Amino acid sequence: MASEPLNIPPALKPIAHYVKIAYQNESRDPVVHYWCLYYAVQTGMKVDKSPPSLQYLSSLLSILENSLIYKKRSQTYQVERNLKQIINA
């Protein structure tokens, strides 16, 4: 999927700039890559919900879910949740 990130459906052209920035920073700054894609998906869901657009946004979501940043955020959330349970026990 990363080889075709800019094959954006015409209805999603408003998010093209964010996707482009994300992939320009993919190896240089993974945090920028993650948050640009995150914003693009959120905005894209508001712009168009046609099948081609949803398929494209789904592919971006898969990339986000497989990113190291997402995994670290999930681990941090889990640790925070466990700490709250211990404190409230």
N, CA, C and O of each residue as an XYZ file, in Angstrom:
356
protein
N       0.801     -1.192      0.000
C       0.000      0.000      0.000
C       0.848      1.261      0.000
O       0.478      2.267     -0.606
N       1.972      1.206      0.672
C       2.814      2.388      0.747
C       3.355      2.786     -0.618
O       3.735      3.941     -0.815
N       3.396      1.859     -1.558
C       3.904      2.198     -2.884
C       2.900      3.009     -3.695
O       3.276      3.629     -4.690
N       1.636      3.020     -3.293
C       0.600      3.752     -4.021
C      -0.176      4.701     -3.110
O      -1.401      4.762     -3.214
N       0.480      5.433     -2.232
C      -0.268      6.252     -1.283
C      -0.970      7.438     -1.918
O      -1.940      7.954     -1.362
N      -0.495      7.875     -3.070
C      -1.078      9.067     -3.667
C      -2.104      8.758     -4.750
O      -2.524      9.665     -5.469
N      -2.514      7.506     -4.884
C      -3.602      7.154     -5.807
C      -4.930      7.427     -5.107
O      -5.711      6.517     -4.830
N      -5.153      8.682     -4.836
C      -6.307      9.105     -4.053
C      -7.523      9.238     -4.963
O      -7.426      9.825     -6.041
N      -8.673      8.698     -4.540
C      -9.896      8.883     -5.333
C     -10.193     10.379     -5.512
O      -9.926     11.172     -4.610
N     -10.734     10.760     -6.649
C     -11.001     12.183     -6.916
C     -11.817     12.879     -5.823
O     -11.592     14.054     -5.535
N     -12.750     12.168     -5.223
C     -13.585     12.784     -4.187
C     -12.795     13.129     -2.925
O     -13.240     13.941     -2.114
N     -11.623     12.512     -2.761
C     -10.810     12.753     -1.563
C      -9.635     13.694     -1.827
O      -8.681     13.715     -1.049
N      -9.687     14.456     -2.889
C      -8.597     15.394     -3.185
C      -8.327     16.378     -2.039
O      -7.183     16.806     -1.883
N      -9.336     16.757     -1.224
C      -9.036     17.665     -0.108
C      -8.016     17.108      0.901
O      -7.399     17.879      1.635
N      -7.835     15.793      0.944
C      -6.865     15.232      1.897
C      -5.522     14.914      1.243
O      -4.594     14.472      1.921
N      -5.409     15.132     -0.054
C      -4.195     14.754     -0.791
C      -2.938     15.404     -0.219
O      -1.888     14.767     -0.144
N      -3.042     16.652      0.179
C      -1.875     17.362      0.713
C      -1.354     16.684      1.986
O      -0.144     16.554      2.172
N      -2.261     16.257      2.851
C      -1.854     15.624      4.111
C      -1.232     14.251      3.873
O      -0.284     13.860      4.553
N      -1.773     13.532      2.909
C      -1.205     12.220      2.572
C       0.191     12.409      1.982
O       1.111     11.652      2.289
N       0.337     13.414      1.143
C       1.643     13.692      0.538
C       2.671     14.043      1.617
O       3.789     13.527      1.599
N       2.303     14.907      2.545
C       3.217     15.274      3.637
C       3.560     14.045      4.472
O       4.708     13.862      4.877
N       2.569     13.212      4.726
C       2.803     11.997      5.513
C       3.887     11.146      4.874
O       4.805     10.691      5.556
N       3.787     10.928      3.578
C       4.751     10.052      2.916
C       6.093     10.719      2.656
O       7.097     10.033      2.467
N       6.122     12.034      2.644
C       7.409     12.725      2.560
C       8.188     12.557      3.864
O       9.417     12.626      3.876
N       7.463     12.336      4.957
C       8.086     12.225      6.277
C       8.090     10.808      6.833
O       8.429     10.606      7.998
N       7.725      9.840      6.032
C       7.575      8.462      6.522
C       8.828      7.955      7.236
O       8.726      7.434      8.346
N       9.982      8.092      6.639
C      11.200      7.585      7.281
C      11.900      8.659      8.106
O      12.596      8.348      9.071
N      11.719      9.901      7.734
C      12.398     10.999      8.423
C      11.767     11.307      9.776
O      12.477     11.545     10.753
N      10.441     11.305      9.839
C       9.741     11.647     11.076
C       8.447     10.837     11.165
O       7.399     11.295     10.710
N       8.513      9.640     11.747
C       7.333      8.766     11.816
C       6.147      9.382     12.551
O       4.998      9.035     12.277
N       6.418     10.287     13.475
C       5.319     10.928     14.203
C       4.518     11.827     13.261
O       3.288     11.814     13.288
N       5.203     12.595     12.440
C       4.525     13.440     11.448
C       3.760     12.556     10.468
O       2.618     12.853     10.115
N       4.391     11.475     10.032
C       3.740     10.525      9.124
C       2.426     10.028      9.729
O       1.385     10.045      9.072
N       2.483      9.591     10.973
C       1.302      9.046     11.654
C       0.189     10.088     11.752
O      -0.946      9.822     11.356
N       0.507     11.271     12.278
C      -0.537     12.257     12.532
C      -1.105     12.858     11.252
O      -2.280     13.226     11.219
N      -0.311     12.964     10.213
C      -0.853     13.437      8.928
C      -1.840     12.424      8.353
O      -2.904     12.797      7.859
N      -1.483     11.141      8.419
C      -2.419     10.113      7.944
C      -3.667     10.070      8.816
O      -4.778      9.912      8.311
N      -3.482     10.210     10.114
C      -4.609     10.206     11.051
C      -5.591     11.332     10.697
O      -6.799     11.115     10.615
N      -5.052     12.528     10.492
C      -5.891     13.664     10.128
C      -6.554     13.445      8.772
O      -7.726     13.773      8.587
N      -5.810     12.897      7.836
C      -6.360     12.637      6.503
C      -7.544     11.677      6.578
O      -8.554     11.885      5.905
N      -7.426     10.634      7.386
C      -8.523      9.667      7.519
C      -9.731     10.333      8.166
O     -10.855     10.179      7.687
N      -9.508     11.072      9.251
C     -10.629     11.744      9.920
C     -11.339     12.709      8.974
O     -12.568     12.729      8.906
N     -10.573     13.494      8.257
C     -11.149     14.465      7.329
C     -11.822     13.756      6.158
O     -12.912     14.142      5.734
N     -11.179     12.733      5.645
C     -11.731     11.979      4.521
C     -13.085     11.367      4.827
O     -13.952     11.305      3.955
N     -13.272     10.915      6.061
C     -14.565     10.329      6.450
C     -15.684     11.366      6.402
O     -16.844     11.017      6.184
N     -15.348     12.617      6.603
C     -16.346     13.684      6.546
C     -16.603     14.140      5.107
O     -17.683     14.639      4.789
N     -15.610     13.966      4.252
C     -15.690     14.465      2.877
C     -16.520     13.553      1.980
O     -17.388     14.026      1.246
N     -16.256     12.240      2.035
C     -16.929     11.326      1.104
C     -16.960      9.915      1.674
O     -15.977      9.439      2.240
N     -18.100      9.255      1.518
C     -18.246      7.883      2.012
C     -18.618      6.905      0.898
O     -19.266      5.888      1.145
N     -18.212      7.217     -0.306
C     -18.464      6.298     -1.420
C     -17.547      5.083     -1.278
O     -16.517      5.166     -0.608
N     -17.907      3.952     -1.903
C     -17.070      2.741     -1.779
C     -15.592      2.933     -2.138
O     -14.736      2.436     -1.405
N     -15.247      3.634     -3.239
C     -13.813      3.805     -3.514
C     -13.095      4.626     -2.430
O     -11.949      4.346     -2.079
N     -13.786      5.633     -1.916
C     -13.187      6.458     -0.864
C     -13.015      5.665      0.420
O     -11.974      5.745      1.072
N     -14.028      4.905      0.780
C     -13.929      4.097      1.999
C     -12.843      3.036      1.882
O     -12.159      2.733      2.859
N     -12.687      2.479      0.703
C     -11.628      1.489      0.496
C     -10.257      2.143      0.667
O      -9.369      1.572      1.300
N     -10.088      3.322      0.111
C      -8.814      4.037      0.244
C      -8.551      4.395      1.704
O      -7.447      4.189      2.208
N      -9.566      4.929      2.382
C      -9.402      5.305      3.788
C      -9.121      4.080      4.650
O      -8.361      4.152      5.615
N      -9.731      2.970      4.299
C      -9.465      1.721      5.014
C      -8.005      1.301      4.862
O      -7.396      0.803      5.808
N      -7.451      1.501      3.678
C      -6.036      1.155      3.482
C      -5.138      2.066      4.319
O      -4.119      1.622      4.849
N      -5.518      3.340      4.437
C      -4.745      4.242      5.297
C      -4.862      3.826      6.759
O      -3.884      3.885      7.504
N      -6.053      3.407      7.167
C      -6.231      2.936      8.546
C      -5.366      1.718      8.834
O      -4.802      1.599      9.921
N      -5.262      0.831      7.886
C      -4.405     -0.349      8.064
C      -2.953      0.064      8.258
O      -2.242     -0.504      9.086
N      -2.526      1.044      7.499
C      -1.158      1.552      7.647
C      -0.978      2.150      9.036
O       0.040      1.918      9.688
N      -1.967      2.921      9.489
C      -1.885      3.514     10.827
C      -1.807      2.439     11.907
O      -0.994      2.531     12.826
N      -2.654      1.423     11.790
C      -2.689      0.371     12.805
C      -1.399     -0.435     12.852
O      -1.057     -0.993     13.895
N      -0.693     -0.503     11.759
C       0.563     -1.247     11.720
C       1.778     -0.386     12.055
O       2.907     -0.876     12.082
N       1.542      0.881     12.305
C       2.674      1.767     12.580
C       3.160      1.611     14.015
O       2.398      1.248     14.912
N       4.419      1.886     14.208
C       5.029      1.798     15.526
C       4.414      2.811     16.483
O       4.244      2.517     17.666
N       4.081      3.994     15.990
C       3.489      5.038     16.825
C       2.174      4.543     17.407
O       1.920      4.728     18.597
N       1.332      3.915     16.588
C       0.049      3.392     17.053
C       0.263      2.351     18.138
O      -0.432      2.357     19.154
N       1.212      1.466     17.931
C       1.480      0.411     18.905
C       1.960      0.996     20.221
O       1.581      0.517     21.290
N       2.789      2.027     20.153
C       3.264      2.674     21.379
C       2.120      3.374     22.095
O       2.031      3.318     23.322
N       1.236      4.039     21.337
C       0.079      4.702     21.950
C      -0.816      3.674     22.625
O      -1.323      3.918     23.720
N      -1.014      2.535     21.990
C      -1.852      1.482     22.561
C      -1.236      0.938     23.837
O      -1.943      0.697     24.815
N       0.072      0.742     23.834
C       0.753      0.250     25.030
C       0.652      1.271     26.155
O       0.423      0.903     27.307
N       0.819      2.543     25.833
C       0.720      3.598     26.841
C      -0.680      3.621     27.429
O      -0.839      3.729     28.645
N      -1.693      3.522     26.584
C      -3.071      3.506     27.056
C      -3.302      2.323     27.985
O      -3.945      2.468     29.025
N      -2.788      1.163     27.624
C      -2.967     -0.039     28.442
C      -2.298      0.134     29.802
O      -2.868     -0.251     30.823
N      -1.114      0.699     29.828
C      -0.408      0.932     31.092
C      -1.202      1.905     31.955
O      -1.368      1.672     33.152
N      -1.695      2.990     31.364
C      -2.491      3.961     32.111
C      -3.749      3.314     32.678
O      -4.114      3.561     33.827
N      -4.406      2.494     31.882
C      -5.617      1.816     32.334
C      -5.317      0.870     33.494
O      -6.068      0.817     34.468
N      -4.223      0.128     33.388
C      -3.842     -0.784     34.466
C      -3.511     -0.023     35.740
O      -3.878     -0.452     36.834
N      -2.819      1.104     35.605
C      -2.490      1.907     36.784
C      -3.751      2.438     37.457
O      -3.844      2.431     38.684
N      -4.711      2.892     36.677
C      -5.966      3.385     37.248
C      -6.694      2.276     37.992
O      -7.268      2.515     39.055
N      -6.677      1.069     37.444
C      -7.327     -0.059     38.111
C      -6.639     -0.375     39.428
O      -7.303     -0.665     40.423
N      -5.316     -0.322     39.442
C      -4.569     -0.603     40.670
C      -4.837      0.470     41.714
O      -5.035      0.161     42.889
N      -4.844      1.730     41.290
C      -5.071      2.837     42.221
C      -6.477      2.780     42.791
O      -6.672      3.048     43.977
N      -7.454      2.438     41.976
C      -8.848      2.408     42.418
C      -9.227      1.115     43.122
O     -10.353      0.989     43.602
N      -8.322      0.157     43.196
C      -8.638     -1.134     43.829
C      -8.651     -1.028     45.332
O      -8.898     -2.020     46.018
